[in-house]
Amino acid sequence: MIKNFISMLHIYYVINKKLPQKTKTKIFPDGRSQIIYNKNNKIILIDYAHTREAFKNLLSNLPTDLNHKIIIFGCGGNRDKSKRSKMAKIASKYTDIQIITDDNPRNEKPSDIRKILFKNSSNPIEIPSRKKAIERGVKLLKNKKGLLIIAGKGNENTQIYKNKKLIFNDHKVAKSYAEYL
């Protein structure tokens, strides 16, 4: 987030030849390191992270005093297959539980994508339905306290299976389940 903020300041400076006098409270767009719930030592964060580097930047800087760290993630189909095992290993290094789910499988077989992620994770739970994966993550958070990270889709409004775009938004789904925390 700090790197992103510095980049934004640099761009602003290049364009305006000065630094801003004020910054708004909301620096990042919806879906980028967005905390959507933070009460009673339970935090739900949504982020667009969908590369090894993004996972490492996000996860390696988490506070160490959190009781539990749970991540929900998948990988897009018809994209770089070599990043999948690397993302799962990074997620495993920094989280206690990895919930493997679908994330725009497009024209690939979703179970094949999940299988690679599952095989390279240290404590995985496989839940194909992203909605059910979020529900499970929130239930785990309710019992364990700590941090639930929902990675990959940020504030996107669709889930892509073959040529179908289904309406789906991590933020809205997580908010609806967070009401019961």
C-alpha positions as CSV (number, residue, x, y, z in Angstrom):
1,M,0.0,0.0,0.0
2,I,2.9,2.3,0.8
3,K,4.5,1.7,-2.6
4,N,1.1,2.4,-4.3
5,F,0.7,5.6,-2.3
6,I,4.2,6.8,-3.1
7,S,3.6,6.0,-6.8
8,M,0.4,8.0,-6.7
9,L,2.2,11.0,-5.1
10,H,4.9,10.7,-7.8
11,I,2.4,10.8,-10.6
12,Y,0.6,13.7,-9.0
13,Y,4.0,15.5,-8.7
14,V,4.9,14.8,-12.4
15,I,1.5,16.2,-13.6
16,N,1.2,19.2,-11.2
17,K,4.8,20.0,-10.4
18,K,4.0,20.1,-6.7
19,L,2.8,17.7,-4.0
20,P,-0.8,17.8,-2.8
21,Q,-1.5,19.9,0.3
22,K,-4.1,17.4,1.5
23,T,-5.0,13.8,0.7
24,K,-8.5,12.4,1.1
25,T,-9.1,9.8,3.7
26,K,-9.8,7.3,1.0
27,I,-6.6,6.8,-0.9
28,F,-7.2,3.5,-2.6
29,P,-10.0,2.5,-4.9
30,D,-12.7,0.0,-3.7
31,G,-11.3,-3.5,-3.7
32,R,-7.6,-2.5,-3.0
33,S,-6.7,-3.4,0.6
34,Q,-10.2,-2.5,1.6
35,I,-11.2,-3.3,5.1
36,I,-14.9,-4.1,5.0
37,Y,-15.3,-5.2,8.6
38,N,-13.3,-4.5,11.7
39,K,-14.8,-5.3,15.1
40,N,-14.0,-7.4,18.1
41,N,-10.6,-8.5,16.8
42,K,-12.2,-9.7,13.6
43,I,-11.2,-8.1,10.3
44,I,-12.3,-8.8,6.7
45,L,-10.1,-7.3,4.0
46,I,-10.6,-7.5,0.2
47,D,-7.8,-7.0,-2.3
48,Y,-7.3,-7.4,-6.0
49,A,-4.0,-9.3,-5.4
50,H,-3.8,-11.9,-8.1
51,T,-0.1,-12.3,-8.8
52,R,2.8,-13.8,-6.7
53,E,4.3,-10.3,-6.2
54,A,0.9,-8.8,-5.1
55,F,0.4,-11.7,-2.7
56,K,3.8,-11.2,-1.2
57,N,3.4,-7.5,-0.9
58,L,0.0,-7.9,0.8
59,L,0.7,-10.9,3.0
60,S,4.3,-10.3,4.1
61,N,3.3,-7.0,5.7
62,L,0.4,-8.3,7.8
63,P,0.6,-7.5,11.6
64,T,2.2,-10.3,13.4
65,D,-0.1,-10.0,16.5
66,L,-3.2,-11.4,14.7
67,N,-4.5,-14.6,16.1
68,H,-5.3,-16.2,12.8
69,K,-4.9,-15.3,9.2
70,I,-7.2,-16.9,6.7
71,I,-7.1,-16.3,2.9
72,I,-9.7,-17.1,0.2
73,F,-8.2,-17.1,-3.3
74,G,-8.2,-18.8,-6.7
75,C,-6.6,-18.2,-10.0
76,G,-8.0,-17.0,-13.3
77,G,-8.3,-19.4,-16.2
78,N,-6.6,-18.8,-19.6
79,R,-3.8,-17.0,-17.8
80,D,-0.2,-17.7,-16.7
81,K,-0.4,-21.2,-15.2
82,S,3.1,-21.0,-13.8
83,K,2.1,-18.4,-11.1
84,R,-0.5,-20.7,-9.5
85,S,1.8,-22.9,-7.4
86,K,3.9,-19.8,-6.5
87,M,0.8,-18.0,-5.2
88,A,-0.3,-20.9,-3.2
89,K,3.1,-21.2,-1.6
90,I,3.2,-17.5,-0.7
91,A,-0.3,-17.7,0.7
92,S,0.7,-20.7,2.8
93,K,3.8,-19.0,4.1
94,Y,1.8,-16.1,5.6
95,T,-1.6,-17.5,6.5
96,D,-2.9,-20.3,8.7
97,I,-5.7,-21.5,6.5
98,Q,-6.1,-21.2,2.7
99,I,-9.6,-21.5,1.2
100,I,-9.2,-22.4,-2.4
101,T,-12.1,-21.3,-4.7
102,D,-12.9,-20.3,-8.2
103,D,-11.8,-16.9,-9.6
104,N,-12.8,-16.5,-13.2
105,P,-11.9,-19.9,-14.5
106,R,-13.0,-18.8,-18.0
107,N,-12.5,-21.8,-20.4
108,E,-10.3,-23.9,-18.2
109,K,-11.7,-26.7,-16.0
110,P,-12.1,-25.0,-12.6
111,S,-11.2,-28.2,-10.7
112,D,-7.8,-28.4,-12.5
113,I,-6.9,-24.8,-11.3
114,R,-8.0,-25.6,-7.7
115,K,-6.1,-28.9,-7.7
116,I,-2.8,-27.0,-8.4
117,L,-3.5,-24.5,-5.7
118,F,-4.6,-27.2,-3.2
119,K,-1.5,-29.3,-3.9
120,N,0.8,-26.3,-3.2
121,S,-1.0,-25.0,0.0
122,S,-0.1,-26.0,3.5
123,N,-3.5,-26.0,5.1
124,P,-6.1,-25.9,2.3
125,I,-9.8,-26.2,2.2
126,E,-11.3,-26.5,-1.3
127,I,-14.7,-24.9,-1.8
128,P,-15.5,-24.4,-5.5
129,S,-18.4,-21.9,-5.0
130,R,-16.9,-18.5,-4.2
131,K,-20.0,-17.5,-2.2
132,K,-19.7,-20.6,-0.1
133,A,-16.0,-20.1,0.3
134,I,-16.7,-16.6,1.7
135,E,-19.4,-17.9,4.0
136,R,-17.0,-20.6,5.3
137,G,-14.2,-18.0,5.8
138,V,-16.5,-15.7,7.8
139,K,-17.6,-18.7,10.0
140,L,-14.0,-19.6,10.6
141,L,-13.3,-15.9,11.5
142,K,-16.3,-16.0,13.9
143,N,-14.8,-18.9,15.8
144,K,-11.1,-18.0,15.6
145,K,-10.9,-14.2,15.4
146,G,-8.1,-12.6,13.4
147,L,-8.0,-11.6,9.7
148,L,-9.9,-12.9,6.7
149,I,-8.4,-11.9,3.4
150,I,-10.5,-12.3,0.2
151,A,-8.1,-12.0,-2.6
152,G,-8.2,-11.8,-6.4
153,K,-11.4,-10.1,-7.5
154,G,-11.4,-6.9,-5.4
155,N,-14.5,-5.0,-6.3
156,E,-15.3,-6.8,-9.6
157,N,-18.9,-7.5,-10.2
158,T,-18.7,-10.7,-12.3
159,Q,-17.4,-14.2,-12.2
160,I,-16.5,-15.7,-15.6
161,Y,-17.2,-19.4,-16.5
162,K,-16.6,-20.1,-20.1
163,N,-18.7,-17.5,-22.1
164,K,-21.0,-16.7,-19.1
165,K,-20.5,-13.7,-16.9
166,L,-22.3,-14.2,-13.6
167,I,-23.1,-11.3,-11.3
168,F,-20.9,-11.7,-8.3
169,N,-19.2,-9.2,-5.9
170,D,-16.9,-10.3,-3.0
171,H,-17.6,-7.1,-1.1
172,K,-21.4,-7.5,-1.1
173,V,-21.3,-11.2,-0.3
174,A,-18.7,-10.7,2.6
175,K,-20.7,-7.8,4.0
176,S,-23.9,-9.9,4.1
177,Y,-22.2,-12.7,6.0
178,A,-20.2,-10.3,8.3
179,E,-23.6,-9.1,9.7
180,Y,-23.5,-12.3,11.8
181,L,-20.1,-11.8,13.3
